[in-house]
Amino acid sequence: MNVPTVHPVPDVPAVPVVLQAKNLVKRYGHVTALDGMDFELRADEVLAVIGDNGAGKSTLIKALAIVPDAGEIRLDGRLVRFGSPIEARLAGVECCYQDLAVAPAMTVAENLFLGRELRRAGFLGRCLRMLDRQKMIDVAGARMADLQVGIHSMTQTVETLSGGQRQCVAVARAAAFARHVVILDEPTAALGVKEGNMVLELIRRVRDKGLPVVLISHNMPHVFEIADRIHVARLGRRAAVLNPKKLSMSDAVAVMTGATAPENIPAEWQA
């Protein structure tokens, strides 16, 4: 009798987890914004975070950059506790917040190096603390060209740019200095179709260069256009992680609003 040959199934390599959080809790007085939230960001992906107002989306991102009330955060497998956004930045986690993007009266180069200005070498920089403006202009131009941002003059003020170009400056600033993660909070809010697509294209280029991106957004068409996975936040918890290629926008909204309970989510929707 011929015995059929059984071929072993090759192991599929697991995608590395860059940023992970477990059981995050964040309270503001009597209000619990995060109630045991879990989070997982894989390498080389755009992870969209969606949820209704008050679901804990922005609080989750802020808890990743400051000390939560409870829970743990791991960066590349290492347990970390950031006391401030500056500590998170020093660890290679860059955040672009919706309400604090750019300084309009400053130039593109000055915005790119805002808070980490380059000083001139020797006595002039060390003692007189003079800035190396030309080097900042040159480096800013190289970084913007590398990300293919369509802004050619690094010396023009940001207030002369369009809304989409301004947001591109903010995203490019985060991407230029991030070593591990880029977190974007509503980067396409209040932008038109053309300018929103400009920002989405920049996010794609950031991901393609090997930086995972966390994208908080209410814009479902943008989420489904660019996200590799969708983290659904509801009532301070993670309701599900969805595969945008396996379900529709209305299905995602049903999970987000609670019309579809977590236990009733089909397995093929999940990622």
Residue pairs with C-beta under 8 A, 6 or more apart in sequence:
15 42
15 43
15 44
15 45
16 42
16 43
16 76
17 40
17 41
17 42
17 43
17 74
17 77
18 41
18 42
18 43
18 75
18 76
18 180
18 181
18 212
19 39
19 40
19 41
19 64
19 73
19 74
19 75
19 93
19 180
19 181
19 212
19 214
20 39
20 40
20 41
20 73
20 74
21 37
21 38
21 39
21 40
21 60
21 63
21 64
21 71
21 72
21 73
21 74
22 38
22 71
22 72
23 36
23 37
23 38
23 70
23 71
23 72
24 34
24 36
24 37
24 38
24 39
24 60
24 63
24 68
24 70
24 71
24 73
25 32
25 34
25 35
25 36
25 37
25 68
25 69
25 70
25 71
26 32
26 33
26 34
26 56
26 59
26 62
26 63
26 68
26 69
27 33
27 69
32 236
33 56
33 59
33 236
34 56
34 59
34 60
34 63
34 68
34 71
34 236
35 56
35 235
35 236
35 237
36 71
36 236
36 237
37 56
37 60
37 63
37 71
37 233
37 236
37 237
37 238
38 237
38 238
39 60
39 64
39 231
39 238
40 241
41 47
41 181
41 212
41 214
42 212
42 229
43 210
43 212
44 207
44 210
44 212
45 207
45 212
45 213
45 228
45 229
46 203
46 204
46 207
46 212
46 213
46 215
46 226
46 227
46 228
47 212
47 213
47 214
47 215
47 227
47 228
47 229
47 230
47 231
48 215
48 216
48 217
48 223
48 226
48 227
48 229
48 230
48 231
48 244
49 57
49 60
49 61
49 214
49 215
49 216
49 217
49 230
49 231
49 233
50 57
50 216
50 217
50 218
50 220
50 223
50 230
50 231
50 232
50 233
50 252
50 256
51 57
51 232
51 233
51 234
51 239
51 256
52 234
52 256
52 257
55 233
55 234
55 235
55 236
55 256
56 233
56 235
56 236
56 237
57 216
57 233
58 98
58 185
58 216
59 236
60 233
61 95
61 183
61 185
61 214
61 216
63 71
63 73
64 73
64 82
64 88
64 93
64 183
65 82
65 84
65 85
65 88
65 93
65 95
65 183
66 82
66 83
66 84
66 85
66 88
67 81
67 82
67 83
72 79
73 79
73 80
73 81
73 82
74 80
75 91
75 92
75 93
75 180
75 181
76 180
80 91
82 88
82 91
82 93
85 95
88 95
89 95
89 177
91 180
92 178
92 179
92 180
92 181
93 178
93 180
93 181
93 183
94 173
94 174
94 175
94 177
94 178
94 181
94 182
94 183
95 174
95 183
95 185
96 170
96 171
96 173
96 174
96 182
96 183
96 184
96 185
96 187
97 185
98 185
98 186
98 187
98 189
101 166
101 167
101 169
101 170
102 111
102 158
102 166
102 169
102 170
103 110
103 111
103 114
103 158
104 157
104 158
104 159
104 166
105 157
105 158
105 159
106 114
106 157
106 158
107 154
107 155
107 156
107 157
107 158
108 140
108 144
108 151
108 153
108 154
108 155
108 156
108 158
108 161
108 169
109 133
109 136
109 137
109 140
109 141
109 154
109 155
110 117
110 136
111 158
111 169
111 170
111 173
112 136
112 139
112 140
112 143
112 144
112 154
112 169
112 172
112 173
112 176
113 136
113 139
113 140
114 173
116 177
117 131
117 136
118 131
118 132
118 135
118 136
118 139
119 125
119 126
119 129
119 130
119 131
119 132
120 130
120 131
120 132
121 132
124 130
125 131
125 132
137 154
137 155
140 154
141 154
143 172
143 176
144 151
144 154
144 172
147 172
147 175
147 176
147 202
147 205
147 206
147 209
148 202
148 205
149 165
149 168
149 169
149 172
149 202
150 165
150 168
150 198
151 161
151 165
151 168
151 169
158 166
158 169
161 169
162 195
163 190
163 191
163 192
163 195
164 191
164 192
164 194
164 195
164 196
164 198
164 199
165 195
165 198
167 187
167 188
167 191
167 195
167 199
168 198
168 199
168 202
170 187
171 182
171 184
171 187
171 199
171 202
171 203
171 206
172 202
174 182
174 183
174 184
175 182
175 202
175 206
175 209
175 211
178 211
180 211
180 212
181 211
181 212
181 213
181 214
182 206
182 211
182 212
182 213
182 214
183 213
183 214
183 216
184 203
184 213
184 214
184 215
184 216
185 216
186 216
186 217
186 218
187 199
187 203
187 215
187 217
188 195
188 196
188 199
188 200
188 217
188 219
188 222
189 218
189 219
191 199
196 219
196 222
200 222
200 225
200 226
203 213
203 215
203 226
204 226
206 213
207 213
215 223
215 226
215 227
217 223
220 249
220 252
220 253
221 249
223 230
223 244
223 252
224 244
224 249
224 252
227 244
228 244
229 241
229 242
229 243
229 244
229 271
230 241
230 242
230 243
230 244
230 252
230 271
231 238
231 241
232 238
232 239
232 240
232 241
232 242
232 252
232 255
232 256
233 239
234 255
234 256
234 258
239 255
239 256
239 258
239 262
240 255
240 262
240 265
240 269
240 270
241 270
241 271
242 252
242 255
242 265
242 269
242 270
242 271
243 268
243 269
243 270
243 271
244 252
246 268
246 269
246 271
247 269
251 260
251 269
253 259
254 260
255 262
255 265
255 269
